[in-house]
Amino acid sequence: MASPTQLSADEAGWRFAQCFGDKGEVEDITEADIISCVEFDHTGDYLATGDKGGRVVLFERNEHKKGCEYKFYTEFQSHEPEFDYLKSLEIEEKINKIRWCKRQNAAHFLLSTNDKTIKLWKVFEKSLKVVAENNDGQTPFLRLPRMTYHDTIVAAVPRKVYANAHAYHINSISMNSDGETYMSADDLRINLWNLNISDQSFNILDIKPVNMEELTEVITAAEFHPVSCNLFGYSSSKGTVKLADMREQALCDKHAKMFEEEEDPSNKSFFSEIISSVSDVKFSKDGRYLLSRDYLTLRIWDINMENKPVQTINVHDHLRSKLCDLYENDCIFDKFECTWSGDGSHVLSGSYNNFFHIYDTAATQDIVLQADKSAFKAKKIGGNKNKAGPGGAAGKGGKNGGAAGGKPLIDTESIDYNKKILHASWHPRENTIAIAATNNRWSPPFHSPFRQENRLRDLGWPASSPRLASLLADAPCY
């Protein structure tokens, strides 16, 4: 298979647009400030982030701005550190996943989870009233106190807490298309929940062997089919993606379909099992295709064709010769997420040095972008000087993924493995992407809400309208 043509930010027409957080050189970053998940809601008007300190920060679209921009909405502490005295085990407050429920009224509902406990949060705007008139002792008659509007605040309250159902670390939660149920997956089990019932769940998959010494694989990710409420997909550390049908039996021990690409025996090595472990799996919007990510590759599967993927994209082929070093520094165990574009024509996944890649589904183009401070500087310095016409780049390329003088876009000899793009979310209706980028040189105190070592950035391009999205880049339609 021919390698896709690499394009820089300028060549593809992407432009950095917004950064949440401080851009200064601050070194006192704590582990709790690192972003651990990013998620747009179903409309794309709201964006949620979770961090290792158990906080959830929400942003809303700023409709008062000419371009598409996001502003701080609210922040709340979702999870606290706990200690399991029976197992002598610390339970981290880190937010592993956030999933939005489809909006039914003025309030927002979202699920957040750490390793053990899932919570359903209600986020709503609340009017504060104060007493305007009262009995002050000077009037000869009694009068009723009168309340007047004072302010509107955004409140977040936990409506349900779903606890004590997982013996192992929760790695995935997924809302069902029926809007009433969701599933949660840990290393060995997947449970089905009703949103309104917090003290009972149904085990729909259990791969735990009777003898734990016979354990050969673990569940790494799981997601409901976006259209058929009876289907769900899950991936394993053995490099397989399986499709299960809840209509067949109550406990889906036997999968309906299994998607696996056999490795070339000549390529087998000590690291084969590690790098074949699937870290993320996502259905396309119509449910026809599955996207899976392992350490080196992205694969696109047609759910009607199990024997081989319709597309295999080598994201980290340049790291194949460095697997020994990556094993030594534990980077070989990094879990990169993947995501589809809203229209299903492109896929995205992250890499090191704060690079991330956008591929068309035919794998003919590889747009390489870098969530680096230079992107923000290029936006500020460039200003109108770099503006192009509709669909043109409005920021500098260069370090923003560009190649100068024919040099390769990614210099494999100077990769910083401490900077990595693990988490991303694509706007459901626009070409706008939110990225959580780890950068040890950045500490953002975005007034109250943001103290992350990460930066969120959106990248987008104008389609039918000239609007941009937050953190973004401007690019032509595909």
C-alpha positions in Angstrom: 0.0 0.0 0.0 1.4 3.4 -1.0 2.1 5.8 1.8 -0.2 8.8 2.1 1.1 12.2 1.0 2.1 14.3 4.0 0.8 17.8 4.2 1.7 20.6 6.6 -0.8 23.0 8.3 -0.2 25.6 5.6 -0.5 23.1 2.7 -3.8 21.7 4.1 -5.1 25.1 5.0 -5.4 24.6 8.8 -4.9 27.4 11.2 -4.6 27.5 15.0 -7.4 29.6 16.4 -7.8 29.4 20.2 -6.0 28.2 23.3 -7.4 27.8 26.7 -4.9 28.6 29.4 -1.8 30.6 30.1 0.9 30.7 27.5 3.7 31.6 29.8 6.8 29.6 30.8 5.6 28.1 34.2 7.3 25.0 35.5 5.3 24.2 38.6 2.9 21.7 37.0 1.3 19.0 39.1 0.1 15.6 37.9 -3.5 16.5 38.9 -3.5 19.3 36.3 -3.1 17.1 33.3 -6.1 16.7 31.0 -7.2 13.0 30.8 -10.3 13.3 28.5 -12.0 15.7 26.0 -15.5 15.4 24.7 -17.9 17.5 22.6 -21.6 17.2 23.2 -24.0 16.1 20.5 -24.5 19.6 19.2 -20.9 20.7 19.4 -22.0 23.8 21.3 -20.4 22.5 24.5 -17.1 21.0 25.3 -16.1 19.0 28.4 -12.7 18.2 29.7 -11.6 16.1 32.7 -8.3 16.0 34.4 -6.2 13.8 36.7 -7.3 15.9 39.7 -11.0 14.7 39.3 -12.2 18.0 37.9 -14.6 18.5 35.0 -14.5 21.8 33.1 -17.2 22.8 30.6 -16.9 25.3 27.8 -19.7 26.7 25.7 -19.7 28.3 22.3 -19.5 32.1 22.4 -22.3 33.2 20.1 -21.4 36.8 20.5 -18.1 36.4 18.6 -18.0 36.6 14.9 -16.0 33.5 14.5 -16.6 30.2 16.3 -15.1 30.5 19.8 -15.6 28.8 23.1 -15.7 30.4 26.6 -15.6 29.0 30.1 -19.0 27.7 31.3 -18.5 26.0 34.6 -16.2 23.8 36.6 -16.9 21.2 39.3 -15.1 18.5 41.3 -16.4 15.2 39.9 -14.4 12.7 41.9 -12.3 12.7 45.0 -9.4 10.3 45.9 -10.6 7.3 47.9 -9.1 4.4 49.7 -10.4 0.8 49.6 -9.7 -0.5 53.0 -10.6 -4.1 52.2 -8.1 -4.3 49.3 -5.7 -1.7 50.8 -5.9 0.1 47.5 -5.9 3.8 46.6 -8.5 4.8 44.1 -7.4 7.8 42.0 -9.7 10.7 41.3 -8.6 10.9 37.7 -11.4 11.3 35.2 -11.1 8.4 32.7 -14.0 9.2 30.4 -16.8 11.8 30.0 -19.9 11.1 27.9 -22.8 13.5 27.3 -26.4 12.4 27.4 -28.6 13.7 24.7 -30.2 16.9 25.9 -34.0 16.7 26.7 -34.5 20.1 28.4 -32.7 23.2 29.5 -30.3 21.2 31.7 -27.3 19.2 30.6 -26.6 15.6 31.7 -23.2 13.9 31.5 -21.6 10.8 32.8 -18.1 10.9 34.2 -16.0 8.0 35.6 -12.8 7.3 37.5 -11.4 3.8 37.9 -14.3 2.6 40.0 -17.3 4.9 40.2 -19.5 6.5 37.5 -21.5 9.6 38.2 -24.4 11.2 36.4 -24.2 15.0 36.6 -26.9 17.5 36.0 -25.6 20.9 34.9 -28.1 23.8 34.9 -28.5 27.5 35.2 -29.9 28.6 38.5 -31.3 32.1 39.4 -30.2 33.5 42.7 -32.7 35.8 44.5 -32.1 38.0 47.5 -34.5 39.7 50.0 -35.2 43.2 48.8 -37.7 44.3 51.4 -38.0 43.1 55.0 -39.4 44.3 58.3 -36.9 46.7 59.7 -38.7 47.5 62.9 -39.4 51.1 61.9 -42.7 50.5 60.0 -46.0 50.3 62.1 -47.3 47.2 60.2 -45.9 43.9 59.1 -45.1 43.3 55.4 -44.1 40.1 53.6 -40.5 39.9 52.5 -40.0 40.4 48.8 -37.4 38.5 46.8 -35.8 40.0 43.7 -33.5 38.5 41.1 -29.8 38.9 41.9 -27.7 36.7 39.6 -27.6 33.5 37.5 -25.1 30.8 38.3 -24.3 27.5 36.6 -24.8 24.7 39.1 -23.7 21.0 38.9 -25.2 18.3 41.1 -24.7 14.6 41.0 -28.1 13.0 40.2 -26.9 9.3 40.4 -23.8 7.5 41.6 -23.2 4.1 40.0 -20.7 2.3 42.4 -19.5 -1.1 43.4 -20.0 -2.8 40.1 -16.5 -3.1 38.9 -13.6 -5.1 40.5 -11.1 -3.8 37.9 -10.4 -0.3 36.4 -13.1 1.2 34.3 -11.7 2.1 30.8 -14.8 2.9 28.9 -18.4 4.2 29.2 -20.8 4.5 26.3 -24.3 5.8 25.9 -26.8 3.6 24.1 -28.8 5.0 21.1 -32.0 4.3 23.1 -31.1 7.2 25.4 -32.0 5.2 28.5 -29.1 2.8 29.0 -25.3 2.9 28.9 -22.5 0.4 29.4 -19.3 0.5 31.4 -16.3 -1.7 30.7 -13.3 -2.6 32.8 -10.4 -5.0 32.1 -12.6 -8.2 32.3 -16.2 -7.3 32.3 -18.8 -5.1 30.6 -21.9 -4.0 32.5 -25.2 -2.6 31.2 -26.9 0.2 33.3 -30.2 2.0 33.2 -29.6 5.7 33.8 -32.4 5.8 36.4 -31.2 2.8 38.4 -28.0 3.2 40.3 -28.0 0.1 42.5 -28.3 -2.5 39.8 -26.5 -3.4 36.6 -26.5 -6.4 34.2 -23.3 -8.1 33.3 -23.3 -8.5 29.5 -19.8 -9.7 29.0 -17.3 -11.5 31.3 -14.0 -12.8 30.0 -12.5 -13.6 33.4 -11.2 -17.2 33.5 -11.9 -19.5 36.4 -8.1 -19.7 37.0 -6.6 -16.2 36.7 -3.3 -17.8 35.6 -5.1 -18.7 32.3 -5.8 -15.0 31.6 -4.6 -14.2 28.1 -6.3 -10.9 27.2 -8.1 -8.0 28.7 -10.8 -5.6 27.4 -9.3 -2.3 26.4 -12.2 -0.3 25.0 -15.9 -0.6 24.3 -18.6 1.4 22.5 -22.3 1.0 21.6 -23.4 1.0 18.0 -24.7 4.5 17.2 -27.9 3.2 15.5 -28.7 -0.4 16.7 -29.2 -0.4 20.4 -28.6 -4.1 20.6 -25.1 -4.1 19.2 -21.8 -3.1 20.8 -18.1 -3.4 19.9 -15.2 -4.0 22.1 -11.4 -4.4 21.6 -8.8 -6.5 23.4 -5.2 -6.5 24.2 -4.8 -9.4 21.7 -5.3 -7.0 18.8 -8.9 -8.0 18.0 -12.1 -6.0 17.7 -15.3 -7.9 18.4 -19.0 -7.1 17.7 -21.6 -8.5 20.1 -25.4 -8.8 19.8 -27.4 -8.6 23.0 -30.4 -10.2 21.3 -28.5 -13.6 21.0 -28.1 -14.2 24.7 -28.1 -12.4 28.0 -24.3 -12.9 28.5 -22.5 -12.1 25.3 -19.6 -14.6 25.8 -19.8 -15.5 22.1 -19.2 -12.6 19.8 -21.2 -12.1 16.6 -18.2 -11.0 14.6 -14.5 -10.7 15.1 -12.2 -8.3 13.2 -8.5 -9.3 13.2 -5.6 -8.8 10.9 -3.0 -11.5 11.1 0.5 -10.3 11.6 3.1 -11.1 9.0 5.2 -13.9 10.7 8.4 -12.3 9.4 7.6 -9.1 11.5 7.0 -10.9 14.8 9.2 -9.9 17.7 9.3 -9.6 21.4 7.1 -6.5 21.2 4.4 -7.9 18.9 1.8 -8.6 21.6 2.3 -5.2 23.2 2.1 -3.1 20.0 -0.9 -5.1 18.7 -3.0 -4.2 21.8 -6.0 -2.1 20.6 -6.2 1.1 22.7 -9.4 2.6 21.3 -12.3 1.7 19.0 -15.0 4.0 17.5 -18.0 3.5 15.3 -18.6 5.8 12.4 -21.7 8.0 12.7 -23.8 5.7 10.5 -22.4 2.6 12.3 -21.1 1.0 9.0 -17.4 1.2 9.9 -15.2 0.7 12.9 -12.0 2.6 13.6 -9.4 1.0 15.8 -6.0 2.2 17.0 -3.1 0.2 18.2 0.4 1.5 19.0 1.6 1.7 15.4 -1.5 1.7 13.2 -5.0 2.9 12.6 -7.4 0.4 11.0 -10.8 1.0 9.4 -13.1 -2.0 9.3 -16.3 -2.6 7.4 -18.6 -4.4 9.9 -19.7 -6.6 7.0 -16.2 -7.8 6.3 -14.3 -9.5 9.0 -11.3 -11.0 7.2 -9.3 -7.8 6.7 -9.6 -4.0 7.2 -10.7 -1.8 4.3 -7.8 0.5 5.3 -4.6 0.2 7.3 -2.8 3.4 8.1 0.7 3.4 9.5 0.8 6.2 12.1 4.0 5.2 13.9 5.9 3.2 11.3 8.9 5.5 11.9 9.0 4.2 15.5 9.3 0.5 14.6 13.1 0.6 14.8 12.9 2.3 18.2 10.6 -0.2 20.0 13.4 -1.3 22.4 13.9 2.3 23.6 10.2 2.9 23.8 9.9 -0.3 26.0 12.6 1.0 28.3 10.9 4.3 28.9 7.4 2.7 29.0 6.1 4.8 26.1 5.3 1.6 24.3 2.3 1.3 26.7 0.8 4.7 25.8 -2.9 4.5 24.9 -3.7 6.8 21.9 -7.3 7.5 21.2 -8.8 7.8 17.7 -11.9 9.6 16.3 -14.0 10.2 13.2 -14.8 13.5 11.6 -18.5 14.4 11.8 -19.1 13.4 8.2 -17.1 10.2 8.4 -14.7 11.3 5.7 -11.6 11.7 7.9 -10.0 10.1 10.9 -7.7 11.5 13.6 -5.2 10.2 16.0 -2.3 11.5 18.1 1.4 11.0 18.2 4.5 12.3 20.0 6.1 15.7 20.0 2.5 17.0 20.3 1.9 16.0 16.7 -1.4 14.6 15.5 -2.5 13.3 12.2 -5.7 13.7 10.1 -6.2 11.1 7.3 -8.8 10.8 4.7 -10.5 7.4 4.8 -8.8 6.5 1.5 -5.4 7.1 3.2 -4.2 9.3 0.4 -3.4 12.3 2.6 -1.8 12.6 6.0 -2.2 16.1 7.4 0.4 16.6 10.1 -0.3 19.2 12.7 1.5 20.1 15.9 -0.2 21.4 19.1 2.8 23.5 20.0 3.3 26.9 21.4 4.6 28.1 18.0 1.0 27.7 16.7 -0.2 30.3 19.2 2.7 32.6 18.5 2.1 32.3 14.7 -1.5 33.3 15.3 -0.6 36.3 17.3 2.4 37.5 15.2 0.9 36.6 11.9 -2.4 38.5 12.4 -3.8 39.9 9.1 -0.4 39.6 7.5 -0.8 35.9 7.0 -4.5 35.9 6.1 -5.4 34.1 3.0 -8.7 34.0 1.1 -11.6 31.7 2.0 -10.2 28.3 2.7 -6.7 29.5 2.9 -4.3 29.2 5.8 -4.4 32.0 8.3 -1.4 31.0 10.4 2.2 29.9 9.9 3.1 26.4 9.0 6.7 25.7 9.8 6.8 24.3 13.3 3.0 23.9 13.1 3.6 20.8 11.1 5.1 22.4 8.0 8.1 21.2 6.1 10.6 23.8 5.0 13.0 23.2 2.1 11.7 19.7 1.5 12.7 18.5 5.0 10.4 15.7 6.5 7.5 17.0 8.6 8.6 14.8 11.5 12.2 14.5 12.6 12.4 11.0 14.0 15.7 11.8 15.7 14.4 14.7 17.9 11.1 13.4 19.1 10.1 14.4 22.7 8.2 11.4 24.1 7.0 13.4 27.1 4.9 15.5 24.7 2.1 13.4 23.3 -1.5 13.8 22.0 -3.5 11.0 23.6 -7.0 12.6 23.8 -9.1 14.4 21.1 -12.7 15.0 20.1 -14.1 16.0 16.7 -17.0 18.4 16.5 -20.1 16.5 15.3 -21.2 19.0 12.7 -18.1 21.0 11.8 -14.4 20.4 11.1 -13.4 21.5 14.5 -11.2 19.5 16.8 -10.4 19.8 20.5 -7.0 18.5 21.5 -5.5 17.9 24.9 -1.8 18.4 24.4 0.8 17.6 27.1 3.5 20.1 27.3 5.7 20.4 30.4 6.4 24.0 29.7 2.8 25.2 29.9 0.7 25.8 33.0 -2.6 27.5 32.2 -4.4 29.4 35.0 -7.4 30.4 32.8 -8.9 32.6 35.6 -10.6 30.0 37.8 -11.2 27.0 35.6 -8.0 25.8 34.0 -4.7 24.9 35.6 -3.7 22.2 33.2 -0.3 21.2 32.0 -2.2 20.6 28.8 -3.6 22.9 26.3 -6.9 22.4 24.5 -6.9 23.5 21.0 -9.5 23.3 18.3 -8.7 23.1 14.7 -11.3 23.7 12.0 -11.9 24.9 8.5 -14.8 26.9 6.9 -17.3 24.8 5.1 -20.6 26.4 4.1 -20.0 29.3 6.6 -16.9 31.3 7.4 -17.1 30.4 11.0 -14.1 28.9 12.8 -14.2 26.8 16.0 -12.3 27.3 19.1 -8.6 26.3 19.3 -8.6 26.0 15.6 -7.3 25.9 12.3 -8.8 27.0 9.1 -8.8 24.6 6.2 -10.5 24.0 2.8 -13.3 21.5 2.5 -12.4 18.1 1.4 
